[in-house]
Amino acid sequence: MRSDQFGYEMSITSPEAAKAWDAMVMAFLAHAARTPEYLGAALKEAPDFAMAHATKGLFFLMLGRRELTETAQDAFVAAKAAADASSQTEREMGYVRALGAWLDGHPSRSIHEMETILKHCPEDALAMKISHAIRFILGDSAGMRRSVEAVLTAYDTKHPARGYLFGCHAFSLEETGEYARAETAGRMGLSLVSDDAWGLHAVAHVHDMTGNSKAGLDWLTGRENAWAHCNNFRYHVWWHKALMHLDQGEIDTVFALYDSQIRKDQTDDYRDISNATSLLSRLELEGVDVGNRWEELADLSERRTEDGCLVFADLHYLLALIGGDRKQAVQDMLARLHRDAKATSESEMKARMATPGLSAATGLEAFGEGDYKTAFYNLGRARHNMQMAGGSHAQRDVFERLTIDAAIRGGFLEDAEAILRERTAQRAGRQDNYAAVRMDLISASRGNWNQADRLPAE
């Protein structure tokens, strides 16, 4: 047996495999594009390394694609075969059980396995990050924070992943409303590891949530090297920058970033599609003509109507289908959501398709059809549970904006104002440009329903 970089025993003897494994873990923490390369090298050198097979399967499930579930199942079979062929540590078997739990439809049990590992091996930064990632997918911001804070004291100044831990802490602090502490933690993390894209982006979230897009642009500008090494996560950081330019009213710059960075490679990864669809939706809410940019997103999303892995992904596919006027595909997606909503006992994700997925999807369809009363009724019903869709406050804000605009266009001005005030309170009491424009519109519209026509054109 050999020990990994955190001092924990691994059931491999090959020094090449151990080196590749350590490199993979650090790459994963940094959201580096080379992560699969290192994982492949570790498995090539140590094909009976069950933990590596299990980690591969977990990574595939995080991608939220139905066709990759079978690939993850293959990894699970390989992990169990490896465990049967050679002795594995209890920590390593925890990863195997975590993969099995998620494949059985219970990602929360996968989190439990990671937390059990961390109870005995708190310096296992891979387990920390996987727990963090799954909780993010499930929208469990409080759990993210508890998990990170439980191991903070175990990471001394010599721990190689200390900076990445601070980055995770920063994000969990931001998502739970501790904005000042989040910014401090994110800056600390980036000072320790210059490629901590997650921590850098956590600080960007702070500026978004405190309505300070100018400071956010100042923060990101000149730090591009902190995310240049990333996998598709780099598109997401560019998305944050585009949102800040949108808040500043710099539409030409938004489109330049969209075309040159955010959709540069036109991938069909749901995270990349969510960046694009939510940005185009925001632009259209401001009355901006986005040209034919919906078309390629709708083409890709038409192929995902039966996916059903993550409600967060489905709702963004639906935005693309509505934007691209793919009426049949919209109906196919809604029909599948209805089927999933009746099968909530099958998995935790199916339950989220029912709540908040179905109401949110129905509201999005109605908004696209110009039926704003129905849109508001359904989006308003979904909004209190939207965190269960996963993602961050900033990502889910597109649904909040659509809810508010549906309320205004449907004539529910008091409801729109109440939601705007809740949204502003969540943002440390500061209004962004979106909120300021809507509040002015509501004020001007009192007693004259036709004034709602002053809202930017669809």
N, C-alpha and C positions, 0 to 999 in steps of 0.2 A: 504493500500500500504506500501511497504518497500523500502528502498534505497539499491542499490548495493554498492560494495566496493569503487566505484568511486564517490558516492554521488548522483547518478541519481535514480529517482523513478522507481519502477517496479510494475507491476500490480499483484503482488502475496502477500499473507499475511503469508504464511508458513515460519517460520524461518529455517526449515530444507531445504526447496526448495531454499531459498535465499543463504544459506550456500553452498549447492551443486552447485548452479549457479556460485557463486563467485569462487569456486574451479575449475569448468570447464573452466572458462575464463582464469585463471592463467595457467592451464594445457595446454590449447590450445596455449597460448603464448610461452610456453616452449616446444611445440611439444611432450608433454608427452603422454605415452601410456594409461594413465588413463582417458584421455579426454572423451571418450564415456561413461565410467562408471559414471562420474559425471553428464554428460548430461542426462543420463537415470534416475539417482536419482532425478534430478530436475523435470523432466517430470512426474515421479511417484508421487511426492509430489504436483505438480501443473500442472495437465493435461490440464488446460485451459490457460497455459502460451504461448501465440502465438509466442513470440520472441524465445522461446526455440525450438518450432516446426520448425520455419523458419530457425534458425541456424542449426538445424539438416539437413534440406534439403540442405542448402548451403554447409555444410560439404560433403554431398553425391555427390554433383555436382563437387566439387573439386577433387574427386577421379577419374574422367574422365572415367567412365565405363557406357556403354550404358544401361545395365540392372538396374543400380542404378538411372537412370533418373526417372523411374516409382516410385521408393522409395522416391525420392525427391518430386515428384508430390503428393504422399500420404501425405508427411509432409506439403506441401503447403495447401492441403485440410484441414488437421488438424489445421493448423495455422489460416486459415480463419474461421473455425468453432469455434475455441477458441475466436477469435476476436468478433464473433457474440454473443457468450455466455456471455462474460464479457468485461468490459471496458478495453482498452489497451491504453498505452501512445503513443504519436505521434512518439517518438523514436522507440518504439517496432514495430509499424506498418511499419516503414521504413525498418526493416528487412524482414517483410512479402513481401513488394513491391519488395525488392531486389531479393528475391527468385523467385517471379513471373516473373520478368524481365529476369532472366537467363533462366528459363524454357521456356520463349518465344523466346529464341535464342539471347538475347542481354545482355551478361555479362557486357558490358560497362555501361549499364543502372543500373546494380546492383552496380557498382562502384559509379555511381552518387548518388544512394540512401545512400550509406555509407558516401560519402563526405557531403551530406546534413545533415546527423546525426552529423558528426564531426564539422560542422559549428556551430551548436547549442550546442553540447555536446563534446567538443574537448578532454575531458579526457576519453572518451569511448574507452578503449584500444581494445575491441573486434572489434568494427567497424574499428578502425585503422588497425588491423591485417588482417581482412577480405578484406578490400580495397587493402592492400599490397599484399595479396595472389592472388587475382583475377588479379591484374595488373601484377604480376609475371607470371601467366598462359598466359596472353596476350602479354608478352614481353615488357611491358610498364615501362621501367626502369626510365625514366624521370618523369613519373606520380607517381611512387613509392616515388621518392625523394620529389616531390612537396607535396604530401600528408603528409608525415612524418614531413617535415619541417614546414608545416602550423600549426602543433599542438605542436611542441617542447617546446615552452615557457609555455604551459599549464601544463606540467608535472614537478611539483616542487619536492624537495627532499623527500617529504612524499608520493608521488604517488607510489602505490605498483607495477605499471608496468613500472616505469621509465627505469629500466635496459633493459627490452624487447624493449622499444621504441628505445633506443640507438642501440640495435642490428639490428632493422629494418633500422634505419638510416645508420648504417655501411654498410649494404648490398646494399642499394640504392646508397650510395656514391661510393662504389666499382664498381657497374654496370654502373655508369656514369663517371668513370675514375678518381675519386678523391681518389687515393689509400692511401695517407698518412693520410688524414682525416678519411677515412674508418677504417683504422687500429686503430686509436685513439678511435673512437666511439665504435668499437667492444670490445676493451679492457676495456673501461669504463663500457659498458653494463655488461660484464662478472664479473667485480669487484663488481657490485651491486646485480646481481642475478647469482649465481654460476651454474644454470642450463640453462642459455641462450645459447642453442645449435645453434640457428640461428645467434647470434652475433659471437660466436666462429667460426662458419663456414664461416661467412663473412670475417673474418681475414684470414682464409685459402684461400679464393678466392683471396684476395690481393696478397698473396705469389704466387699463381698460375699465376695471371695476371702480376706479375712483374718478372717472371722467376726465382724465388728464392725458389726452392723446399726444399733446406736444411733448410732454415729458417722456411718454412712451417712445416716440420717434427718436428723441435724443438718446434714450437708452439703447435702442437697437442699432442705430446708425453708427457704423464703425466697428461693430462687434460681429460682423458677418462670419468671421472665421469660427465663431463659437457654434455655428450650425452648418457650415459648409461640408463637414464630414458626414452629415447625417444621411440616413435612409430617407424615405418619403416624409419623415418628420420635418425636413427642411422646408417643404412646401407649406406646412402649417405655420412655421415661424414667419414666412413671408406673408401668409394670410393675416397674421396679427398686424404686421406692418401696414398692409393694405387697409385694414379696418381703421387704423389710426389716421391714415390719409383721408379715408372717407369721412371720418368725423371732422376733419379739417376742411372738408369740401373740395379736396384736390382730386377730382374725378379722373382727370387724364393720367395722373400717377397711379391711381387704383387700377385702371385698365392696363397700364404698362406692366405693373407687377403681376396682374392676373395672367396676361399673355406670355410674359417672359419667365415667370417663376412658378406661380401657383398651378397653372395648367400647361407648363412647358412640355411635359411628357405625356399628358393626356392619359394617365393610367386609369384603371377601373377599381383601384383600391377604394373602399368605402370612405376612408378617412380623407382621401384626396378629393373625392366627389363631394363630401360634406363641406370641405373648405370652399369649393367652387360654388355649389348650389346656394349655400348660405350667404355668400358674398353677392352673388347675382340677385338673390331675393332682396337683400338690403338695398342694393342699388335701385331696383325697380320700385321699392317702397318710397324712394326719394324722387321718383319720376324720371329716372335715368334710363335711356334706351340702351340695352345691352347687346343689341345687334343679334347675330346668329349664334351667340355663345351657348345658348341652351341646347343646340342641336347635338353636339358630340356627347354632352352629358346625358341627354335623353336616349341616345343610341346605346350607350353603355348601360344605363339603368333599365332599359327594356329587357335586358338579359337577366336582371336580378329580381324580377317580380316574385319569383318563387323561393327566394333565398331564405328569409325568415330566421337568420341567425341572431341578429341584433335589431331591436326596434329603432335604435338611433340610426343605424344604416338605412333601414327601410324608409324612415321618414325623409331622409335626404334623397334617396332614390325617387321618392314620390315628388319632392320639390322639382327634381329634374324632369320628371315625366309631365308634370303640370306645366312647367315652364316651356317645355318642348311641344305642348299640346298633343300628347300621346294619349288620347282619351281611352282607347281600348286597354292600353297597358295600365292606366290608372285604375280602371275597373278590375283588371286582373289582380293588381296589388291589393285593392280593397277586399276583393273576394277571398284572397288568401289570408289576409289579416282577420277576417271574420271566422275563417276555419280555425286559425291559430287561437283565436279568443275562446273557442269552445273546447280547446285541448290544454287548458292551463295546468292540469295535473301532470302533464308529460314532462315539463321542465320549467325551471325558473324563468327562462327567457320567454316561453310561451305565455306565462302569466303577465309579463310586461307588454306583450303584444296586445293583451286585453286592456290593461291599464298601465300606462296612459295611451298606448299605441293606437287603439281603434278610434277613440274620440279625437285624438290629434290628427290622425289621417283623414277622418271625415271632415274635420274643420279645414284642413288644407285644401281638400278637393272643393269644398264650398267656396273658399276664398278665391280659388282659381276660376270658378264659375261666376264670380261676382255676387254670390248670395251671402252677403256679409252678416246678416242676422244668424243664419245657420252656422256660418264660420265662427262667429263669436261664441255662440252657444256651446259648440263642441270644443273649440280651442280653450275657452274659459273653463270648461269642465275638466280638461286635461291638465291645465297649467299647474295645479297644486301637486300633481304627481309627476311632473315632467322630469324631475331629477332621476326618477327610476329608469328613464330612457338612457341614462349614462351621459358621458361627456362632461364638459365644464359649464360653468355659468355663462362664459362668453360664447360657447358654442350653442347652448340652448337659447341664447338671447334672440336668435332669429325667430323662434316660435313665440317668444314674448312680444316682439315687435309686430308680428303678424296678428297676434291676439288684440293688441292695442289698436292697430289700424283697422281691424275688422270691427271693433267696438265703435270707433269714430265713424267709419263709413256706414255702419248699421244704425247710427243714431244713439248709441248707448254712451253718451258723453260722461256721465257720472262714473260709470264703470271704468271707462278708459282712464279717467283722471285718477281713480283709486289705484289702478294697476300701475300707472306711471309713478304715483307717489310711493308705492311699495318698491318699485324698481329703483327709484332714486335713493330710498332709505337703505336698500341693500348695497348701494354704491357710495357708502359713507356720506350720504346726503348731497352728493354733487351730481348735477345734471350734465349729461353729455349733449351733443348737438341734437341728436334724435329726440330726446325727451323735451328739450327746450322748444323745439319747433312744434311738437304735438301739444304741449301745454299752452303755447301761444294760440294755436289753432282752436283748442277747446274754449279758451277764454273769449276769443273772437266770435265763436259759434253760439254762445249762450243766447237762447231765444230766437235763433235763426238757423233752422236745420239745414237750409241750403248752403250755409257756409262750409259744411263738410266737403263741398266740392273743391274747396281750396287745398285739400290734401293733394300731394303730388299725384299726377296721373298714373294709372296702372301701367 
